[in-house]
Amino acid sequence: MTVTEQLSSPATQDGALDARPGDDLDAHGAHVKLEREVALLLRRARAIQGRLAGELASGLDGAAYGLLVLLDDAGPLRASDVVARLGLDKSTVSRQVASLVDAGLVDRAADPDDGRAQVLSTSVEGHRRLSEIRDARRARWEADLQEWPTRDVSTLAELLGRLNRLGEAREAQVRAAQD
């Protein structure tokens, strides 16, 4: 059975899909299933992130990879912005930044708005290496999902985006409550 057929089929023996869109679902069961699948995805992502960090530079850990991706995507940021966006503590960010700077993947510069602070950005070499890895990852996604209809891939991306925005809002609430 192809991925497309699995996506459009009713419940399967292994529980791959419990219902078609629009069918009544057990809300609790759906949330249990969501938690299990997201937990599996996160475990796999952490393992991949660690491997990708090693491809960037020997000795980097997964958190450094995530930090570099953030800097490459979001542009120059202060370390405090990185802490807030990634939900990490200052010491972790400081350690990761130091390893990325030592590897030549991140540059530090004086903040133009506040000379006492520093702004972090991806170096030219960091951007080049990260782009190579991201291009290879995108090609892998395309190969892995080649049987999926483009609409399904787009819907998955949209739903994950919504889930990420919800997580960002929740993190902002937690930070606000701590201040």
CYANA upper distance limits for C-alpha pairs under 8 A (distance plus 0.5 A):
  1 MET  CA      5 GLU  CA      6.53
  1 MET  CA      6 GLN  CA      7.02
  2 THR  CA      6 GLN  CA      6.72
  2 THR  CA    147 GLU  CA      7.58
  3 VAL  CA      7 LEU  CA      6.61
  3 VAL  CA    147 GLU  CA      6.82
  3 VAL  CA    148 TRP  CA      6.65
  4 THR  CA      8 SER  CA      6.83
  4 THR  CA    147 GLU  CA      7.16
  4 THR  CA    148 TRP  CA      6.02
  4 THR  CA    149 PRO  CA      7.44
  5 GLU  CA      9 SER  CA      6.44
  6 GLN  CA     16 ALA  CA      8.41
  6 GLN  CA     17 LEU  CA      8.27
  7 LEU  CA     17 LEU  CA      7.86
  8 SER  CA     20 ARG  CA      7.59
  9 SER  CA     17 LEU  CA      8.05
  9 SER  CA     20 ARG  CA      7.71
 10 PRO  CA     17 LEU  CA      6.98
 10 PRO  CA     18 ASP  CA      7.04
 10 PRO  CA     19 ALA  CA      5.87
 10 PRO  CA     20 ARG  CA      6.28
 11 ALA  CA     15 GLY  CA      6.81
 11 ALA  CA     16 ALA  CA      7.51
 11 ALA  CA     17 LEU  CA      5.43
 11 ALA  CA     18 ASP  CA      4.80
 11 ALA  CA     19 ALA  CA      6.04
 11 ALA  CA     20 ARG  CA      8.42
 12 THR  CA     16 ALA  CA      6.34
 12 THR  CA     17 LEU  CA      6.54
 12 THR  CA     18 ASP  CA      7.48
 18 ASP  CA     25 LEU  CA      8.47
 19 ALA  CA     23 ASP  CA      6.49
 19 ALA  CA     24 ASP  CA      8.30
 19 ALA  CA     25 LEU  CA      7.61
 25 LEU  CA     29 GLY  CA      8.31
 25 LEU  CA     30 ALA  CA      7.44
 26 ASP  CA     30 ALA  CA      6.60
 27 ALA  CA     31 HIS  CA      6.77
 28 HIS  CA     32 VAL  CA      6.68
 29 GLY  CA     33 LYS  CA      6.62
 30 ALA  CA     34 LEU  CA      6.59
 31 HIS  CA     35 GLU  CA      6.58
 32 VAL  CA     36 ARG  CA      6.77
 33 LYS  CA     37 GLU  CA      6.70
 34 LEU  CA     38 VAL  CA      6.49
 35 GLU  CA     39 ALA  CA      6.45
 36 ARG  CA     40 LEU  CA      6.75
 37 GLU  CA     41 LEU  CA      6.63
 38 VAL  CA     42 LEU  CA      6.56
 39 ALA  CA     43 ARG  CA      6.69
 40 LEU  CA     44 ARG  CA      6.71
 41 LEU  CA     45 ALA  CA      6.50
 42 LEU  CA     46 ARG  CA      6.59
 43 ARG  CA     47 ALA  CA      6.93
 44 ARG  CA     48 ILE  CA      6.71
 45 ALA  CA     49 GLN  CA      6.38
 46 ARG  CA     50 GLY  CA      6.72
 46 ARG  CA     62 GLY  CA      7.24
 47 ALA  CA     51 ARG  CA      6.96
 47 ALA  CA     62 GLY  CA      8.32
 48 ILE  CA     52 LEU  CA      6.60
 49 GLN  CA     53 ALA  CA      6.59
 49 GLN  CA     61 ASP  CA      8.42
 49 GLN  CA     62 GLY  CA      5.25
 49 GLN  CA     63 ALA  CA      8.15
 49 GLN  CA     65 TYR  CA      6.96
 49 GLN  CA     66 GLY  CA      7.86
 50 GLY  CA     54 GLY  CA      6.96
 50 GLY  CA     60 LEU  CA      8.33
 50 GLY  CA     61 ASP  CA      5.87
 50 GLY  CA     62 GLY  CA      4.37
 50 GLY  CA     63 ALA  CA      8.14
 50 GLY  CA     65 TYR  CA      8.01
 51 ARG  CA     55 GLU  CA      7.01
 51 ARG  CA     62 GLY  CA      7.79
 52 LEU  CA     56 LEU  CA      6.93
 52 LEU  CA     62 GLY  CA      7.85
 52 LEU  CA     65 TYR  CA      7.49
 52 LEU  CA    133 ILE  CA      7.96
 53 ALA  CA     57 ALA  CA      6.99
 53 ALA  CA     58 SER  CA      8.35
 53 ALA  CA     60 LEU  CA      5.88
 53 ALA  CA     61 ASP  CA      6.11
 53 ALA  CA     62 GLY  CA      5.95
 53 ALA  CA     64 ALA  CA      7.22
 53 ALA  CA     65 TYR  CA      5.46
 54 GLY  CA     58 SER  CA      5.65
 54 GLY  CA     59 GLY  CA      6.76
 54 GLY  CA     60 LEU  CA      6.11
 54 GLY  CA     61 ASP  CA      7.34
 56 LEU  CA     60 LEU  CA      8.10
 56 LEU  CA     65 TYR  CA      8.41
 56 LEU  CA    129 ARG  CA      6.89
 56 LEU  CA    130 LEU  CA      7.62
 57 ALA  CA    103 ALA  CA      7.04
 60 LEU  CA     64 ALA  CA      6.71
 60 LEU  CA     65 TYR  CA      8.07
 60 LEU  CA     99 SER  CA      7.41
 60 LEU  CA    100 LEU  CA      8.24
 61 ASP  CA     65 TYR  CA      7.42
 62 GLY  CA     66 GLY  CA      7.02
 63 ALA  CA     67 LEU  CA      6.73
 63 ALA  CA     96 GLN  CA      7.54
 64 ALA  CA     68 LEU  CA      6.68
 64 ALA  CA     96 GLN  CA      5.67
 64 ALA  CA     97 VAL  CA      7.81
 64 ALA  CA     99 SER  CA      8.17
 64 ALA  CA    100 LEU  CA      7.38
 65 TYR  CA     69 VAL  CA      6.75
 66 GLY  CA     70 LEU  CA      6.74
 67 LEU  CA     71 LEU  CA      6.78
 67 LEU  CA     82 VAL  CA      7.92
 67 LEU  CA     86 LEU  CA      8.23
 67 LEU  CA     96 GLN  CA      8.11
 67 LEU  CA     97 VAL  CA      8.43
 68 LEU  CA     72 ASP  CA      6.57
 68 LEU  CA    100 LEU  CA      8.29
 68 LEU  CA    105 LEU  CA      8.30
 68 LEU  CA    106 VAL  CA      8.02
 68 LEU  CA    122 THR  CA      7.22
 68 LEU  CA    126 GLY  CA      8.32
 69 VAL  CA     73 ASP  CA      6.55
 69 VAL  CA    130 LEU  CA      8.05
 70 LEU  CA     74 ALA  CA      6.22
 70 LEU  CA     75 GLY  CA      8.35
 70 LEU  CA     82 VAL  CA      8.31
 71 LEU  CA     75 GLY  CA      5.84
 71 LEU  CA     76 PRO  CA      6.77
 71 LEU  CA     77 LEU  CA      7.32
 71 LEU  CA    120 LEU  CA      7.78
 71 LEU  CA    121 SER  CA      6.18
 71 LEU  CA    122 THR  CA      6.40
 72 ASP  CA    121 SER  CA      7.57
 72 ASP  CA    122 THR  CA      6.09
 72 ASP  CA    127 HIS  CA      7.19
 75 GLY  CA    121 SER  CA      6.78
 75 GLY  CA    122 THR  CA      8.26
 76 PRO  CA    119 VAL  CA      6.41
 76 PRO  CA    120 LEU  CA      5.79
 76 PRO  CA    121 SER  CA      5.01
 76 PRO  CA    122 THR  CA      8.14
 77 LEU  CA     81 ASP  CA      6.48
 77 LEU  CA     82 VAL  CA      7.17
 77 LEU  CA    119 VAL  CA      5.75
 77 LEU  CA    120 LEU  CA      5.77
 77 LEU  CA    121 SER  CA      7.19
 78 ARG  CA     82 VAL  CA      7.05
 78 ARG  CA    111 ASP  CA      8.27
 78 ARG  CA    117 ALA  CA      7.86
 78 ARG  CA    118 GLN  CA      6.51
 78 ARG  CA    119 VAL  CA      5.05
 78 ARG  CA    120 LEU  CA      6.40
 79 ALA  CA     83 VAL  CA      6.73
 79 ALA  CA     90 LYS  CA      8.39
 79 ALA  CA     93 VAL  CA      7.61
 79 ALA  CA     94 SER  CA      8.07
 79 ALA  CA    118 GLN  CA      7.98
 79 ALA  CA    119 VAL  CA      7.56
 79 ALA  CA    120 LEU  CA      7.45
 80 SER  CA     84 ALA  CA      6.76
 80 SER  CA     90 LYS  CA      8.00
 81 ASP  CA     85 ARG  CA      6.57
 82 VAL  CA     86 LEU  CA      6.42
 82 VAL  CA     87 GLY  CA      8.48
 82 VAL  CA     93 VAL  CA      7.86
 83 VAL  CA     87 GLY  CA      6.06
 83 VAL  CA     88 LEU  CA      5.65
 83 VAL  CA     89 ASP  CA      6.63
 83 VAL  CA     90 LYS  CA      6.66
 83 VAL  CA     93 VAL  CA      6.98
 84 ALA  CA     88 LEU  CA      7.67
 84 ALA  CA    175 ARG  CA      8.48
 85 ARG  CA    168 GLU  CA      8.31
 87 GLY  CA    171 GLU  CA      7.75
 88 LEU  CA     92 THR  CA      6.98
 88 LEU  CA     93 VAL  CA      7.15
 89 ASP  CA     93 VAL  CA      6.99
 90 LYS  CA     94 SER  CA      6.50
 91 SER  CA     95 ARG  CA      6.62
 92 THR  CA     96 GLN  CA      6.64
 93 VAL  CA     97 VAL  CA      6.43
 94 SER  CA     98 ALA  CA      6.65
 95 ARG  CA     99 SER  CA      6.88
 96 GLN  CA    100 LEU  CA      6.71
 97 VAL  CA    101 VAL  CA      6.52
 97 VAL  CA    106 VAL  CA      7.90
 98 ALA  CA    102 ASP  CA      6.53
 99 SER  CA    103 ALA  CA      6.65
100 LEU  CA    104 GLY  CA      6.80
100 LEU  CA    105 LEU  CA      5.74
100 LEU  CA    106 VAL  CA      5.96
101 VAL  CA    105 LEU  CA      6.29
101 VAL  CA    106 VAL  CA      5.28
101 VAL  CA    107 ASP  CA      6.63
101 VAL  CA    108 ARG  CA      8.21
104 GLY  CA    123 SER  CA      7.41
104 GLY  CA    125 GLU  CA      7.45
104 GLY  CA    126 GLY  CA      7.35
105 LEU  CA    122 THR  CA      6.54
105 LEU  CA    123 SER  CA      5.68
105 LEU  CA    124 VAL  CA      8.05
105 LEU  CA    125 GLU  CA      6.42
105 LEU  CA    126 GLY  CA      4.36
105 LEU  CA    127 HIS  CA      7.92
106 VAL  CA    120 LEU  CA      7.20
106 VAL  CA    121 SER  CA      6.11
106 VAL  CA    122 THR  CA      4.98
106 VAL  CA    123 SER  CA      5.28
106 VAL  CA    126 GLY  CA      6.88
107 ASP  CA    120 LEU  CA      6.31
107 ASP  CA    121 SER  CA      5.87
107 ASP  CA    122 THR  CA      6.59
107 ASP  CA    123 SER  CA      5.90
108 ARG  CA    118 GLN  CA      6.74
108 ARG  CA    119 VAL  CA      6.18
108 ARG  CA    120 LEU  CA      5.29
108 ARG  CA    121 SER  CA      7.12
109 ALA  CA    118 GLN  CA      5.93
109 ALA  CA    119 VAL  CA      5.76
109 ALA  CA    120 LEU  CA      7.11
110 ALA  CA    114 ASP  CA      8.06
110 ALA  CA    115 GLY  CA      5.94
110 ALA  CA    116 ARG  CA      7.66
110 ALA  CA    117 ALA  CA      6.60
110 ALA  CA    118 GLN  CA      5.06
110 ALA  CA    119 VAL  CA      6.45
111 ASP  CA    115 GLY  CA      5.77
111 ASP  CA    116 ARG  CA      7.76
111 ASP  CA    117 ALA  CA      5.92
111 ASP  CA    118 GLN  CA      5.44
111 ASP  CA    119 VAL  CA      5.69
122 THR  CA    126 GLY  CA      6.09
122 THR  CA    127 HIS  CA      6.40
123 SER  CA    127 HIS  CA      6.58
124 VAL  CA    128 ARG  CA      6.71
125 GLU  CA    129 ARG  CA      6.68
126 GLY  CA    130 LEU  CA      6.48
127 HIS  CA    131 SER  CA      6.40
128 ARG  CA    132 GLU  CA      6.90
129 ARG  CA    133 ILE  CA      6.98
130 LEU  CA    134 ARG  CA      6.58
131 SER  CA    135 ASP  CA      6.47
132 GLU  CA    136 ALA  CA      6.82
133 ILE  CA    137 ARG  CA      6.70
134 ARG  CA    138 ARG  CA      6.61
135 ASP  CA    139 ALA  CA      6.73
136 ALA  CA    140 ARG  CA      6.74
137 ARG  CA    141 TRP  CA      6.76
138 ARG  CA    142 GLU  CA      6.69
139 ALA  CA    143 ALA  CA      6.68
140 ARG  CA    144 ASP  CA      6.49
141 TRP  CA    145 LEU  CA      6.42
142 GLU  CA    146 GLN  CA      6.10
145 LEU  CA    153 VAL  CA      8.25
148 TRP  CA    152 ASP  CA      6.90
148 TRP  CA    153 VAL  CA      7.27
149 PRO  CA    153 VAL  CA      7.17
150 THR  CA    154 SER  CA      6.62
151 ARG  CA    155 THR  CA      6.51
152 ASP  CA    156 LEU  CA      6.56
153 VAL  CA    157 ALA  CA      6.74
154 SER  CA    158 GLU  CA      6.64
155 THR  CA    159 LEU  CA      6.57
156 LEU  CA    160 LEU  CA      6.56
157 ALA  CA    161 GLY  CA      6.57
158 GLU  CA    162 ARG  CA      6.79
159 LEU  CA    163 LEU  CA      6.72
160 LEU  CA    164 ASN  CA      6.57
161 GLY  CA    165 ARG  CA      6.69
162 ARG  CA    166 LEU  CA      6.75
163 LEU  CA    167 GLY  CA      6.78
164 ASN  CA    168 GLU  CA      6.65
165 ARG  CA    169 ALA  CA      6.66
166 LEU  CA    170 ARG  CA      6.70
167 GLY  CA    171 GLU  CA      6.67
168 GLU  CA    172 ALA  CA      6.71
169 ALA  CA    173 GLN  CA      6.80
170 ARG  CA    174 VAL  CA      6.81
171 GLU  CA    175 ARG  CA      6.67
172 ALA  CA    176 ALA  CA      6.57
173 GLN  CA    177 ALA  CA      6.65
174 VAL  CA    178 GLN  CA      6.79
175 ARG  CA    179 ASP  CA      6.86
